[in-house]
Amino acid sequence: MDEKDDYHYKKNKTVALQGEIGSFSEMAALQYFGSAAEMLSCSSFNQVSETVKQGKADYAILPIENSQTGGINNVHDLLLSENLFAIGEVILKIEHCLIAHQDTKPEQIEKIYSHPQALAQCERYLIKNFSHCQIIPVYDTAGSVKQIKESRELKAAGIASRRAATYYEMNILENSIEDNPSNYTRFLVFYPEILTNKLNNKTSIIFAVVSVPGAIHKCLREFAIRGINLSRLESRPSRMKPWEYIFYMDFENGLQESVTQEALKALREFTTFIKIIGTYQSHSSTLDSAQRHLRELTKNK
């Protein structure tokens, strides 16, 4: 990708996402691509990947981590095996609502549905207010509201966004029920190949270290001596060998920078493999680009 304003390549594209209309993934996609993009709802993260692989969607958007519950393990595992490459980042504030039919009262509720991540993010609220209810994990937040709407379950509620309640014409019983008001989810936008741009200022990689003393320290040192800031480091079992771990790292440099290439070359000495997840502009940089773009449009009118 050249240095053209990224709004040009985002227009009129098809985006695969996990969840229904009103899901937080859809909200993140709208924030990044705008309303002109066509959204393709998928029931699972694997289906999102398959949809892009089969050419039915140009892009994918997937949640990578939540500020309260941490990394999205299913997405981490998917990125290890699939050829999806991050080209953008969205950070979305997550506000959960308790949603039911118009005539349903809180004291009537016997079942509460939502995505496991949403249920975890509202755990204290649920224990305090609905300890008597059956808590049922489903594939999507907005999907829980859609399911209650279609099944006409009058003694059930879903946990989802305000947008989901509006779209499905359901009633919000209570707003902002998340345990932590500073609740954010970070999403990555994916494409079938790595796109380089000299404005990219963030890179994500996966690697596994050789089994020698101090291997992790030696890996991290290669970034420290070059002044590259690590914004995230998380480990996951490799699933291939007991007690072997895969590391997921984000750092604040673009892949196109020579200092990044030097660090990655040095890293190969202490790793069994390295996979580039992608290189992109950080969320804050993308917002700055959007504001500049809008100022230019205003100037030209």
C-alpha positions as CSV (number, residue, x, y, z in Angstrom):
1,M,0.0,0.0,0.0
2,D,1.4,3.4,-0.8
3,E,1.2,6.5,1.3
4,K,-2.2,7.7,-0.1
5,D,-4.8,8.6,2.5
6,D,-6.1,5.2,3.8
7,Y,-9.7,6.3,3.4
8,H,-9.4,5.7,-0.3
9,Y,-8.8,1.9,0.0
10,K,-11.3,1.5,2.8
11,K,-14.3,2.6,0.7
12,N,-17.0,0.1,-0.4
13,K,-15.3,-2.9,0.9
14,T,-16.7,-6.1,2.4
15,V,-15.7,-6.9,6.0
16,A,-16.1,-10.2,7.8
17,L,-16.7,-10.1,11.5
18,Q,-17.9,-12.4,14.3
19,G,-21.3,-11.5,15.5
20,E,-24.6,-9.9,14.4
21,I,-25.6,-6.3,13.7
22,G,-25.1,-4.5,17.0
23,S,-22.1,-6.5,18.1
24,F,-19.0,-4.7,19.3
25,S,-17.1,-6.2,16.3
26,E,-19.6,-4.5,14.0
27,M,-19.2,-1.2,15.9
28,A,-15.4,-1.4,15.6
29,A,-15.7,-2.2,11.9
30,L,-18.0,0.8,11.4
31,Q,-15.5,3.0,13.3
32,Y,-12.6,1.9,11.0
33,F,-14.3,1.5,7.6
34,G,-17.4,3.8,7.8
35,S,-20.9,3.0,6.9
36,A,-20.2,2.4,3.2
37,A,-18.6,-1.0,3.9
38,E,-20.6,-4.1,3.7
39,M,-20.6,-6.2,6.9
40,L,-20.7,-10.0,6.7
41,S,-21.7,-11.6,10.0
42,C,-20.0,-14.9,11.0
43,S,-20.8,-17.2,13.8
44,S,-17.2,-17.9,14.8
45,F,-13.7,-16.6,14.5
46,N,-12.8,-19.5,12.2
47,Q,-15.6,-18.7,9.9
48,V,-14.4,-15.1,9.7
49,S,-11.0,-16.4,8.5
50,E,-12.6,-18.8,6.0
51,T,-14.8,-16.0,4.6
52,V,-11.6,-13.9,3.8
53,K,-9.7,-17.0,2.6
54,Q,-12.5,-17.9,0.1
55,G,-12.6,-14.3,-1.2
56,K,-16.1,-13.6,0.1
57,A,-14.8,-10.6,2.1
58,D,-11.9,-8.2,1.5
59,Y,-11.1,-7.7,5.2
60,A,-11.7,-9.2,8.6
61,I,-11.9,-7.5,12.0
62,L,-11.2,-9.5,15.2
63,P,-10.9,-8.7,18.9
64,I,-7.4,-9.3,20.2
65,E,-7.6,-8.2,23.8
66,N,-9.8,-6.6,26.5
67,S,-8.5,-4.3,29.1
68,Q,-10.3,-6.2,31.8
69,T,-10.2,-9.9,30.8
70,G,-7.0,-9.9,28.8
71,G,-6.2,-11.6,25.5
72,I,-8.8,-13.3,23.3
73,N,-7.2,-16.8,23.3
74,N,-9.3,-18.2,20.4
75,V,-8.1,-15.4,18.2
76,H,-4.5,-15.9,19.3
77,D,-4.6,-19.5,18.3
78,L,-6.2,-18.7,15.0
79,L,-3.5,-16.2,14.1
80,L,-0.9,-18.8,14.7
81,S,-2.2,-21.0,11.9
82,E,-4.0,-18.7,9.5
83,N,-2.6,-16.2,6.9
84,L,-4.3,-13.1,8.1
85,F,-2.2,-10.0,8.5
86,A,-3.0,-7.0,10.7
87,I,-3.2,-3.7,8.7
88,G,-5.1,-1.5,11.3
89,E,-6.2,-1.1,14.9
90,V,-9.4,0.0,16.6
91,I,-9.8,0.5,20.4
92,L,-13.5,0.5,21.4
93,K,-15.0,1.5,24.7
94,I,-17.3,-1.4,25.8
95,E,-20.5,-0.5,27.5
96,H,-22.8,-3.4,28.3
97,C,-26.5,-3.1,28.7
98,L,-29.0,-5.6,30.2
99,I,-31.7,-6.0,27.4
100,A,-35.0,-7.8,27.4
101,H,-38.5,-7.6,25.9
102,Q,-40.5,-4.4,26.4
103,D,-42.8,-5.7,29.1
104,T,-40.1,-7.8,31.0
105,K,-39.3,-6.6,34.5
106,P,-35.9,-7.3,36.2
107,E,-37.5,-9.5,38.9
108,Q,-39.0,-11.8,36.2
109,I,-35.7,-12.7,34.6
110,E,-34.7,-16.4,35.0
111,K,-32.0,-16.7,32.2
112,I,-29.3,-14.3,31.0
113,Y,-27.5,-14.9,27.7
114,S,-24.4,-13.4,26.2
115,H,-20.9,-14.0,24.9
116,P,-18.5,-15.5,27.5
117,Q,-16.3,-12.4,27.4
118,A,-19.3,-10.1,28.1
119,L,-20.4,-12.4,30.9
120,A,-16.9,-12.3,32.4
121,Q,-16.8,-8.5,32.2
122,C,-20.1,-8.2,34.1
123,E,-19.5,-11.0,36.6
124,R,-19.8,-8.9,39.8
125,Y,-23.0,-7.3,38.6
126,L,-24.5,-10.7,37.8
127,I,-23.5,-12.2,41.1
128,K,-24.9,-9.2,43.0
129,N,-28.2,-8.8,41.1
130,F,-29.0,-12.1,39.3
131,S,-27.3,-14.9,41.4
132,H,-30.6,-16.9,41.1
133,C,-30.5,-16.8,37.2
134,Q,-29.2,-19.4,34.8
135,I,-26.2,-17.7,33.0
136,I,-25.9,-19.1,29.4
137,P,-22.9,-18.4,27.1
138,V,-23.8,-17.9,23.5
139,Y,-21.7,-17.0,20.3
140,D,-22.3,-13.2,20.4
141,T,-23.6,-10.3,22.5
142,A,-25.9,-8.9,19.9
143,G,-26.8,-12.5,18.9
144,S,-28.2,-13.0,22.4
145,V,-30.6,-10.2,22.0
146,K,-31.6,-11.4,18.5
147,Q,-32.2,-14.9,20.0
148,I,-34.4,-13.6,22.8
149,K,-36.4,-11.5,20.3
150,E,-37.0,-14.3,17.9
151,S,-37.8,-17.0,20.5
152,R,-40.0,-14.6,22.5
153,E,-38.5,-15.6,25.8
154,L,-40.2,-13.1,28.1
155,K,-38.2,-14.3,31.2
156,A,-34.8,-13.9,29.6
157,A,-32.3,-11.1,29.1
158,G,-29.2,-10.5,27.0
159,I,-26.1,-8.5,27.6
160,A,-25.1,-6.5,24.6
161,S,-24.7,-2.9,23.3
162,R,-27.2,-0.1,23.2
163,R,-27.0,-0.4,19.4
164,A,-28.2,-4.0,19.6
165,A,-31.2,-3.0,21.7
166,T,-32.1,-0.2,19.3
167,Y,-31.7,-2.4,16.2
168,Y,-33.8,-5.3,17.6
169,E,-36.3,-3.0,19.2
170,M,-35.8,-4.3,22.7
171,N,-35.8,-2.6,26.1
172,I,-32.7,-1.6,28.0
173,L,-33.3,-2.6,31.7
174,E,-30.0,-1.1,32.8
175,N,-27.1,0.7,31.2
176,S,-23.3,0.4,31.9
177,I,-23.4,-2.9,33.8
178,E,-19.8,-3.8,33.2
179,D,-17.8,-4.2,36.4
180,N,-15.0,-1.9,35.3
181,P,-16.1,1.5,33.7
182,S,-12.7,1.7,32.0
183,N,-13.6,-1.3,29.8
184,Y,-12.0,-1.3,26.3
185,T,-11.5,-3.9,23.7
186,R,-8.7,-3.7,21.1
187,F,-9.5,-5.0,17.6
188,L,-7.2,-5.6,14.7
189,V,-8.2,-5.2,11.1
190,F,-6.9,-8.0,8.8
191,Y,-6.1,-8.5,5.2
192,P,-4.7,-11.6,3.3
193,E,-1.3,-10.0,2.9
194,I,1.0,-7.6,4.7
195,L,0.5,-4.0,3.6
196,T,3.5,-1.7,4.2
197,N,3.3,2.0,4.6
198,K,5.9,4.4,5.9
199,L,3.2,5.8,8.3
200,N,3.0,2.4,10.1
201,N,4.2,2.8,13.7
202,K,3.2,-0.5,15.3
203,T,4.0,-4.2,14.6
204,S,2.7,-7.5,16.0
205,I,4.6,-10.7,15.9
206,I,4.4,-14.3,17.2
207,F,7.5,-16.2,18.2
208,A,8.8,-19.2,20.2
209,V,12.1,-19.2,22.0
210,V,14.8,-21.9,22.0
211,S,15.1,-23.8,25.3
212,V,18.2,-22.3,26.8
213,P,18.7,-20.2,30.0
214,G,17.9,-16.5,29.5
215,A,16.3,-16.9,26.1
216,I,13.4,-14.5,26.8
217,H,15.8,-12.0,28.3
218,K,18.0,-12.1,25.2
219,C,15.0,-11.6,22.9
220,L,13.7,-8.6,24.8
221,R,17.2,-7.2,25.0
222,E,17.3,-6.9,21.2
223,F,14.4,-4.4,21.3
224,A,15.7,-2.6,24.4
225,I,19.1,-1.8,23.0
226,R,17.5,-0.3,19.9
227,G,15.1,1.8,21.9
228,I,12.0,0.0,20.6
229,N,9.1,0.1,23.1
230,L,7.2,-3.1,23.7
231,S,3.5,-2.4,24.2
232,R,2.4,-6.0,24.8
233,L,3.9,-9.4,25.6
234,E,1.7,-12.4,26.3
235,S,2.3,-16.1,26.3
236,R,0.2,-19.1,25.2
237,P,0.8,-22.8,25.3
238,S,2.0,-24.0,21.9
239,R,-0.4,-26.9,21.8
240,M,2.3,-28.9,19.9
241,K,4.6,-29.8,22.8
242,P,3.9,-29.9,26.6
243,W,5.2,-26.9,28.5
244,E,6.3,-25.1,25.4
245,Y,5.0,-21.5,25.0
246,I,4.3,-19.2,22.1
247,F,4.8,-15.4,22.7
248,Y,2.6,-12.7,21.2
249,M,4.3,-9.3,21.1
250,D,3.4,-5.8,20.0
251,F,6.0,-3.1,19.6
252,E,5.9,0.6,18.6
253,N,7.8,0.6,15.4
254,G,6.7,-0.1,11.8
255,L,8.0,-3.1,9.9
256,Q,9.5,-0.8,7.3
257,E,12.0,0.8,9.7
258,S,15.6,-0.5,9.5
259,V,15.9,-0.7,13.2
260,T,12.9,-3.1,13.3
261,Q,14.5,-5.3,10.6
262,E,17.7,-5.3,12.7
263,A,15.8,-6.4,15.8
264,L,14.0,-9.2,14.0
265,K,17.1,-10.5,12.4
266,A,18.9,-10.6,15.8
267,L,15.8,-12.3,17.3
268,R,16.2,-15.3,15.0
269,E,19.2,-16.4,17.0
270,F,17.1,-17.1,20.1
271,T,13.8,-18.3,18.5
272,T,12.5,-21.4,16.8
273,F,10.2,-19.4,14.6
274,I,8.9,-15.9,14.1
275,K,5.6,-15.0,12.4
276,I,4.7,-11.4,11.5
277,I,1.1,-10.8,12.4
278,G,1.1,-7.4,10.7
279,T,2.3,-3.8,10.7
280,Y,-0.1,-0.8,10.9
281,Q,-0.9,2.6,12.3
282,S,-1.8,2.6,15.9
283,H,-5.4,3.6,16.9
284,S,-4.4,7.1,18.0
285,S,-2.5,7.7,14.7
286,T,-5.5,6.5,12.7
287,L,-7.7,9.0,14.6
288,D,-5.2,11.8,13.9
289,S,-5.3,10.8,10.2
290,A,-9.1,11.0,10.2
291,Q,-9.1,14.4,11.7
292,R,-6.5,15.7,9.1
293,H,-8.6,14.1,6.4
294,L,-11.7,15.9,7.6
295,R,-9.9,19.2,7.8
296,E,-8.7,18.8,4.2
297,L,-12.2,18.1,3.0
298,T,-13.5,21.2,4.8
299,K,-10.7,23.3,3.3
300,N,-11.5,22.2,-0.2
301,K,-15.2,23.0,0.0
